[in-house]
Amino acid sequence: MKIGIFTDSHYSSQKITCGKRYNSKSLEKIKQAYAFFESQKCDLVICLGDLIDKEASHETEVANLKEVAKIIRKSAIKTICLMGNHDAFAFTETEFYEILGDCKPKNVKAEGKTLLFLDACYFKNGKHYLPGDTDWTDTFYPHIEDLKKQIDETTDDVYVFVHQNMDPDIREDHCLHNSIEINGMLQESGKVKAVYQGHYHPGMESKHGNIEYFTFSAMCENVNAHYILNI
């Protein structure tokens, strides 16, 4: 399975934020990414979240997301898009996917492999993020038992995709509060081959036990920050 990957485009009208995020350039970068994915005949495109960034008005945020949606819908390749904390700050889950179209994460099974997508846009108290009420340092995945059941019930190799981080080598403020518990369960299963993440803009690669952890660098801060994943 050949998968096109990008993350943290943070598209907005602002030319630069945080001193190094070139937000307004990301729409063109997304176009370039899809042209590349199509040339490489990808089977699937996955955005790992933070597709857009906040604006002075919600109307502008909606207009920005619609511009991205045009690119996604024009492509013949199916796209799955996780919500990141910036997406959740601007949109409810319902509004986000209504604008994007058929991009809501659904587990993928093919060629003896299962791809699982985790929504970690929760506070550690179990409350889901809402527009205007998020915290990128307070992130949590509350559905561990359900995740364990999904892994237990398959004989496939399993690959996990999440916006926020579970890699033990990444700064703690970027990681899920319960990442140690989740990683322990993933290791114990013996089925999980890799975890793919965004959120930590510099990117990272590491291996712990039998699991490889890949954090892709942010599109808004880099040139050609789109990737091909063969699994």
ROLUM-330823 format. One record per residue: chain; residue in three letters; residue number from 1; z, y, x of N, C-alpha, C in turn. Coordinates in steps of 0.05 Angstrom, whole numbers, plus 5000, padded with zeros to 4 digits. Example, Ala and Ser with C-alpha at 12.3 -4.5 7.8 and 13.67 -1.06 7.14 Angstrom:
BEGIN
 tilo mido palo  nc3  nc2  nc1 cac3 cac2 cac1  cc3  cc2  cc1
    A  ALA    1 5156 4886 5264 5156 4910 5246 5156 4934 5264
    A  SER    2 5142 4955 5257 5143 4979 5273 5157 5001 5258
END
This chain:
BEGIN
 tilo mido palo  nc3  nc2  nc1 cac3 cac2 cac1  cc3  cc2  cc1
    A  MET    1 5000 4976 5017 5000 5000 5000 5000 5025 5018
    A  LYS    2 4981 5042 5013 4979 5067 5028 4988 5090 5011
    A  ILE    3 5009 5104 5021 5022 5125 5005 5020 5152 5020
    A  GLY    4 5012 5173 5006 5013 5200 5017 5041 5212 5011
    A  ILE    5 5053 5224 5031 5080 5235 5028 5081 5265 5036
    A  PHE    6 5094 5281 5019 5102 5308 5029 5128 5315 5015
    A  THR    7 5141 5336 5026 5167 5344 5015 5173 5373 5022
    A  ASP    8 5190 5385 5007 5201 5411 5012 5179 5432 5017
    A  SER    9 5161 5434 4998 5141 5456 4999 5153 5483 4992
    A  HIS   10 5173 5483 4974 5187 5508 4967 5168 5530 4959
    A  TYR   11 5147 5523 4944 5127 5543 4937 5138 5565 4920
    A  SER   12 5133 5590 4928 5140 5614 4913 5122 5637 4923
    A  SER   13 5125 5660 4910 5109 5683 4918 5120 5696 4943
    A  GLN   14 5144 5689 4952 5156 5702 4975 5142 5693 5001
    A  LYS   15 5136 5711 5018 5122 5704 5043 5140 5688 5062
    A  ILE   16 5165 5695 5063 5183 5681 5081 5212 5683 5071
    A  THR   17 5226 5660 5072 5254 5660 5065 5269 5644 5087
    A  CYS   18 5295 5650 5089 5312 5637 5109 5301 5640 5137
    A  GLY   19 5284 5660 5141 5274 5665 5168 5252 5647 5178
    A  LYS   20 5247 5624 5164 5227 5605 5175 5213 5589 5153
    A  ARG   21 5218 5595 5128 5204 5581 5106 5181 5598 5096
    A  TYR   22 5157 5590 5100 5134 5605 5092 5125 5596 5065
    A  ASN   23 5141 5605 5045 5138 5595 5018 5110 5599 5006
    A  SER   24 5100 5623 5008 5075 5629 4994 5051 5614 5006
    A  LYS   25 5053 5603 5030 5031 5587 5042 5030 5558 5032
    A  SER   26 5051 5550 5018 5053 5522 5011 5032 5513 4990
    A  LEU   27 5023 5530 4973 5003 5522 4953 4978 5512 4968
    A  GLU   28 4969 5528 4988 4945 5519 5003 4951 5494 5019
    A  LYS   29 4976 5491 5029 4983 5467 5044 4982 5442 5025
    A  ILE   30 4991 5446 5000 4990 5423 4981 4961 5416 4976
    A  LYS   31 4943 5435 4973 4914 5429 4970 4904 5414 4993
    A  GLN   32 4911 5422 5017 4902 5409 5042 4913 5380 5043
    A  ALA   33 4938 5377 5035 4950 5350 5035 4935 5331 5016
    A  TYR   34 4928 5340 4992 4914 5323 4973 4886 5317 4983
    A  ALA   35 4873 5336 4996 4846 5330 5007 4848 5309 5028
    A  PHE   36 4869 5310 5044 4874 5289 5065 4880 5263 5052
    A  PHE   37 4898 5262 5032 4905 5237 5020 4880 5224 5007
    A  GLU   38 4863 5240 4995 4839 5229 4983 4820 5218 5004
    A  SER   39 4818 5232 5026 4800 5223 5047 4810 5197 5059
    A  GLN   40 4836 5192 5059 4848 5168 5069 4850 5146 5048
    A  LYS   41 4841 5152 5024 4841 5132 5002 4869 5122 4996
    A  CYS   42 4888 5140 4993 4915 5132 4987 4917 5120 4959
    A  ASP   43 4935 5101 4956 4940 5088 4930 4959 5105 4913
    A  LEU   44 4975 5121 4925 4996 5135 4911 5004 5159 4928
    A  VAL   45 5012 5181 4915 5024 5204 4929 5053 5207 4919
    A  ILE   46 5071 5212 4937 5099 5217 4930 5108 5243 4942
    A  CYS   47 5118 5261 4924 5132 5285 4933 5161 5280 4932
    A  LEU   48 5175 5284 4954 5204 5278 4955 5222 5302 4946
    A  GLY   49 5210 5322 4933 5226 5342 4921 5225 5369 4933
    A  ASP   50 5238 5389 4920 5237 5417 4927 5208 5427 4928
    A  LEU   51 5194 5421 4907 5166 5428 4904 5163 5459 4902
    A  ILE   52 5181 5472 4888 5180 5501 4885 5206 5514 4893
    A  ASP   53 5206 5540 4893 5231 5555 4899 5235 5576 4877
    A  LYS   54 5259 5588 4877 5266 5607 4856 5250 5633 4859
    A  GLU   55 5247 5646 4836 5234 5672 4834 5252 5691 4819
    A  ALA   56 5244 5716 4817 5259 5736 4803 5260 5731 4773
    A  SER   57 5239 5717 4763 5238 5710 4734 5229 5681 4731
    A  HIS   58 5239 5670 4709 5232 5642 4703 5202 5640 4696
    A  GLU   59 5191 5661 4685 5162 5661 4678 5145 5657 4703
    A  THR   60 5154 5669 4725 5139 5665 4750 5143 5637 4761
    A  GLU   61 5167 5626 4758 5172 5598 4767 5154 5579 4751
    A  VAL   62 5151 5584 4725 5134 5567 4709 5105 5570 4718
    A  ALA   63 5096 5594 4723 5068 5599 4732 5063 5585 4758
    A  ASN   64 5083 5586 4777 5079 5573 4803 5077 5543 4799
    A  LEU   65 5094 5531 4783 5093 5502 4779 5067 5494 4766
    A  LYS   66 5057 5510 4748 5031 5504 4736 5008 5504 4756
    A  GLU   67 5010 5522 4776 4990 5523 4797 4990 5497 4813
    A  VAL   68 5014 5487 4819 5017 5462 4834 5007 5439 4816
    A  ALA   69 5013 5440 4790 5005 5419 4772 4975 5416 4771
    A  LYS   70 4960 5439 4773 4931 5438 4773 4920 5421 4796
    A  ILE   71 4933 5424 4819 4924 5409 4843 4930 5379 4838
    A  ILE   72 4953 5373 4828 4961 5345 4824 4943 5332 4803
    A  ARG   73 4938 5346 4781 4922 5334 4760 4892 5331 4767
    A  LYS   74 4883 5348 4785 4855 5346 4795 4850 5321 4811
    A  SER   75 4871 5311 4824 4868 5288 4841 4867 5262 4825
    A  ALA   76 4851 5243 4835 4849 5217 4822 4872 5199 4830
    A  ILE   77 4888 5208 4849 4910 5191 4859 4935 5197 4842
    A  LYS   78 4948 5177 4833 4973 5180 4818 4994 5193 4836
    A  THR   79 5009 5212 4825 5031 5225 4839 5058 5219 4826
    A  ILE   80 5078 5213 4842 5106 5212 4833 5121 5234 4847
    A  CYS   81 5135 5250 4832 5149 5273 4843 5179 5272 4837
    A  LEU   82 5196 5269 4857 5224 5272 4853 5232 5301 4850
    A  MET   83 5253 5306 4834 5264 5333 4833 5283 5337 4857
    A  GLY   84 5280 5360 4870 5299 5368 4890 5319 5388 4879
    A  ASN   85 5338 5396 4894 5358 5415 4885 5346 5442 4877
    A  HIS   86 5325 5451 4891 5312 5476 4884 5296 5474 4858
    A  ASP   87 5284 5451 4854 5270 5446 4828 5290 5447 4805
    A  ALA   88 5313 5434 4810 5334 5432 4789 5347 5459 4784
    A  PHE   89 5347 5477 4803 5358 5504 4799 5340 5520 4780
    A  ALA   90 5314 5514 4780 5295 5530 4764 5289 5517 4737
    A  PHE   91 5290 5490 4736 5280 5476 4713 5299 5454 4703
    A  THR   92 5299 5449 4677 5310 5424 4668 5291 5401 4675
    A  GLU   93 5301 5377 4675 5283 5354 4681 5260 5353 4661
    A  THR   94 5266 5357 4635 5246 5356 4614 5224 5377 4619
    A  GLU   95 5231 5402 4625 5211 5423 4629 5195 5417 4654
    A  PHE   96 5208 5408 4675 5195 5403 4701 5172 5383 4697
    A  TYR   97 5178 5361 4684 5157 5340 4681 5137 5345 4659
    A  GLU   98 5145 5361 4639 5125 5370 4619 5103 5387 4632
    A  ILE   99 5111 5404 4651 5091 5421 4664 5075 5405 4684
    A  LEU  100 5088 5387 4699 5074 5372 4720 5055 5351 4708
    A  GLY  101 5063 5340 4685 5048 5318 4674 5060 5291 4681
    A  ASP  102 5044 5271 4684 5054 5243 4688 5063 5239 4717
    A  CYS  103 5085 5252 4725 5094 5250 4752 5123 5240 4754
    A  LYS  104 5135 5234 4731 5163 5226 4731 5167 5199 4745
    A  PRO  105 5187 5197 4762 5190 5172 4778 5195 5148 4760
    A  LYS  106 5179 5127 4766 5183 5101 4754 5180 5081 4777
    A  ASN  107 5196 5060 4776 5195 5040 4797 5168 5028 4799
    A  VAL  108 5159 5023 4824 5133 5012 4829 5136 4984 4841
    A  LYS  109 5121 4965 4830 5121 4938 4841 5093 4930 4847
    A  ALA  110 5087 4923 4872 5061 4915 4880 5062 4900 4907
    A  GLU  111 5046 4879 4909 5043 4865 4935 5069 4856 4947
    A  GLY  112 5087 4846 4929 5113 4836 4940 5132 4858 4949
    A  LYS  113 5127 4882 4940 5144 4905 4947 5153 4920 4922
    A  THR  114 5177 4930 4923 5188 4946 4901 5196 4973 4912
    A  LEU  115 5186 4995 4900 5193 5022 4907 5213 5033 4886
    A  LEU  116 5237 5041 4895 5257 5051 4877 5262 5081 4883
    A  PHE  117 5264 5097 4861 5267 5126 4864 5294 5134 4853
    A  LEU  118 5309 5149 4869 5336 5157 4861 5338 5187 4856
    A  ASP  119 5351 5194 4834 5356 5221 4827 5385 5227 4836
    A  ALA  120 5388 5242 4858 5415 5249 4868 5422 5278 4863
    A  CYS  121 5410 5290 4842 5416 5318 4835 5441 5319 4817
    A  TYR  122 5462 5308 4828 5488 5307 4814 5510 5319 4832
    A  PHE  123 5529 5332 4820 5553 5340 4834 5571 5315 4838
    A  LYS  124 5590 5316 4856 5607 5293 4861 5625 5286 4838
    A  ASN  125 5628 5305 4819 5643 5299 4795 5626 5284 4774
    A  GLY  126 5601 5278 4780 5584 5263 4762 5567 5279 4744
    A  LYS  127 5570 5306 4744 5555 5323 4727 5527 5329 4740
    A  HIS  128 5506 5326 4723 5479 5331 4734 5475 5361 4737
    A  TYR  129 5459 5368 4757 5451 5396 4761 5438 5407 4736
    A  LEU  130 5441 5433 4731 5428 5447 4710 5416 5472 4721
    A  PRO  131 5396 5484 4708 5384 5509 4718 5405 5530 4723
    A  GLY  132 5405 5541 4747 5424 5561 4755 5451 5550 4764
    A  ASP  133 5454 5523 4763 5479 5511 4770 5474 5486 4788
    A  THR  134 5470 5491 4813 5466 5470 4833 5481 5477 4859
    A  ASP  135 5483 5458 4876 5495 5463 4902 5484 5442 4922
    A  TRP  136 5468 5451 4941 5454 5433 4958 5473 5417 4976
    A  THR  137 5497 5427 4979 5517 5412 4996 5534 5393 4979
    A  ASP  138 5531 5394 4953 5547 5377 4935 5528 5359 4920
    A  THR  139 5523 5335 4931 5503 5317 4920 5513 5289 4919
    A  PHE  140 5505 5274 4899 5518 5249 4892 5499 5232 4876
    A  TYR  141 5501 5205 4880 5485 5187 4863 5504 5169 4847
    A  PRO  142 5506 5173 4821 5527 5159 4805 5520 5131 4795
    A  HIS  143 5495 5122 4799 5486 5097 4786 5484 5074 4806
    A  ILE  144 5505 5070 4822 5504 5050 4843 5502 5022 4831
    A  GLU  145 5517 5016 4810 5516 4989 4798 5489 4983 4787
    A  ASP  146 5476 5002 4774 5449 4998 4764 5429 4993 4787
    A  LEU  147 5432 5009 4808 5415 5005 4832 5419 4977 4844
    A  LYS  148 5444 4969 4846 5450 4942 4857 5437 4920 4839
    A  LYS  149 5439 4924 4813 5427 4904 4795 5397 4902 4799
    A  GLN  150 5384 4925 4801 5355 4925 4805 5347 4911 4831
    A  ILE  151 5363 4915 4852 5357 4902 4878 5363 4872 4876
    A  ASP  152 5385 4865 4863 5393 4837 4860 5372 4821 4845
    A  GLU  153 5359 4834 4825 5340 4820 4808 5312 4816 4819
    A  THR  154 5307 4828 4842 5280 4825 4853 5281 4807 4878
    A  THR  155 5259 4794 4883 5256 4779 4908 5238 4794 4928
    A  ASP  156 5230 4818 4920 5212 4835 4936 5227 4848 4959
    A  ASP  157 5212 4857 4979 5222 4877 4998 5226 4903 4983
    A  VAL  158 5247 4917 4988 5254 4942 4973 5252 4966 4991
    A  TYR  159 5241 4988 4980 5238 5013 4994 5249 5035 4975
    A  VAL  160 5268 5051 4986 5282 5071 4970 5273 5099 4977
    A  PHE  161 5268 5115 4956 5259 5143 4959 5279 5161 4945
    A  VAL  162 5288 5182 4959 5308 5201 4948 5304 5228 4962
    A  HIS  163 5309 5250 4947 5306 5276 4960 5327 5281 4981
    A  GLN  164 5353 5278 4973 5375 5283 4991 5379 5260 5011
    A  ASN  165 5398 5263 5028 5399 5245 5051 5422 5224 5050
    A  MET  166 5415 5201 5061 5434 5179 5064 5436 5170 5093
    A  ASP  167 5419 5180 5110 5418 5173 5138 5444 5181 5152
    A  PRO  168 5460 5163 5163 5485 5170 5175 5482 5190 5199
    A  ASP  169 5458 5192 5210 5454 5210 5233 5450 5239 5225
    A  ILE  170 5446 5244 5199 5440 5271 5190 5466 5286 5183
    A  ARG  171 5466 5312 5187 5489 5328 5181 5502 5322 5155
    A  GLU  172 5528 5320 5155 5542 5311 5131 5537 5329 5106
    A  ASP  173 5533 5355 5111 5529 5373 5087 5502 5368 5073
    A  HIS  174 5484 5353 5086 5459 5346 5073 5460 5319 5059
    A  CYS  175 5482 5304 5063 5483 5276 5054 5498 5273 5027
    A  LEU  176 5491 5252 5013 5505 5245 4988 5535 5240 4995
    A  HIS  177 5552 5249 4977 5581 5244 4981 5587 5214 4983
    A  ASN  178 5572 5198 4968 5577 5169 4968 5556 5154 4983
    A  SER  179 5544 5166 5003 5523 5153 5019 5534 5128 5034
    A  ILE  180 5559 5129 5043 5570 5106 5058 5571 5082 5039
    A  GLU  181 5580 5086 5015 5582 5064 4995 5554 5053 4989
    A  ILE  182 5535 5071 4984 5508 5063 4978 5495 5048 5001
    A  ASN  183 5498 5059 5025 5486 5046 5048 5498 5018 5053
    A  GLY  184 5524 5015 5048 5536 4989 5050 5524 4969 5031
    A  MET  185 5520 4977 5006 5507 4960 4986 5479 4953 4994
    A  LEU  186 5464 4973 5004 5436 4968 5012 5435 4948 5035
    A  GLN  187 5452 4951 5054 5453 4933 5077 5460 4905 5068
    A  GLU  188 5480 4903 5051 5489 4876 5042 5468 4861 5027
    A  SER  189 5450 4875 5013 5429 4862 4998 5410 4846 5015
    A  GLY  190 5405 4856 5040 5386 4843 5058 5357 4847 5050
    A  LYS  191 5352 4862 5029 5325 4866 5018 5313 4893 5024
    A  VAL  192 5330 4912 5030 5321 4940 5033 5310 4944 5062
    A  LYS  193 5285 4951 5064 5272 4955 5090 5273 4983 5100
    A  ALA  194 5272 5003 5081 5272 5031 5090 5281 5049 5068
    A  VAL  195 5292 5072 5076 5299 5094 5058 5283 5119 5067
    A  TYR  196 5269 5132 5048 5253 5155 5054 5264 5179 5040
    A  GLN  197 5267 5202 5055 5282 5225 5046 5268 5251 5053
    A  GLY  198 5276 5273 5040 5268 5300 5047 5293 5316 5054
    A  HIS  199 5295 5341 5043 5319 5357 5043 5328 5368 5070
    A  TYR  200 5328 5351 5091 5336 5360 5118 5310 5368 5132
    A  HIS  201 5305 5394 5133 5279 5405 5140 5269 5397 5168
    A  PRO  202 5286 5394 5188 5275 5386 5214 5263 5357 5215
    A  GLY  203 5272 5340 5196 5263 5312 5196 5280 5296 5215
    A  MET  204 5279 5269 5212 5295 5251 5228 5285 5223 5224
    A  GLU  205 5287 5207 5245 5282 5178 5242 5305 5163 5256
    A  SER  206 5315 5142 5243 5336 5126 5255 5336 5098 5243
    A  LYS  207 5352 5081 5254 5354 5054 5243 5384 5046 5244
    A  HIS  208 5394 5036 5222 5421 5026 5220 5420 4998 5207
    A  GLY  209 5431 4979 5222 5429 4952 5212 5400 4944 5210
    A  ASN  210 5392 4934 5187 5364 4926 5182 5347 4947 5168
    A  ILE  211 5359 4970 5164 5345 4991 5148 5336 5014 5166
    A  GLU  212 5310 5021 5162 5300 5045 5176 5303 5069 5157
    A  TYR  213 5310 5091 5168 5314 5116 5153 5293 5136 5163
    A  PHE  214 5276 5146 5145 5256 5166 5152 5261 5191 5135
    A  THR  215 5266 5214 5148 5268 5239 5135 5244 5256 5144
    A  PHE  216 5227 5264 5125 5202 5278 5131 5207 5308 5133
    A  SER  217 5195 5320 5153 5199 5349 5157 5187 5365 5135
    A  ALA  218 5197 5389 5131 5191 5406 5109 5163 5418 5111
    A  MET  219 5147 5416 5090 5121 5428 5089 5122 5459 5093
    A  CYS  220 5142 5472 5082 5143 5501 5083 5148 5512 5111
    A  GLU  221 5158 5495 5129 5165 5504 5156 5145 5494 5177
    A  ASN  222 5126 5478 5170 5110 5465 5190 5080 5465 5181
    A  VAL  223 5063 5461 5201 5035 5458 5196 5029 5428 5194
    A  ASN  224 5012 5421 5175 5003 5393 5171 5027 5374 5167
    A  ALA  225 5047 5384 5152 5071 5368 5146 5065 5351 5121
    A  HIS  226 5046 5334 5123 5040 5313 5103 5034 5288 5118
    A  TYR  227 5040 5266 5105 5042 5241 5121 5030 5217 5105
    A  ILE  228 5021 5197 5120 5012 5172 5108 5032 5151 5115
    A  LEU  229 5040 5136 5094 5060 5115 5097 5046 5089 5088
    A  ASN  230 5045 5069 5106 5034 5043 5100 5057 5023 5098
    A  ILE  231 5060 5011 5074 5080 4991 5071 5069 4967 5056
END
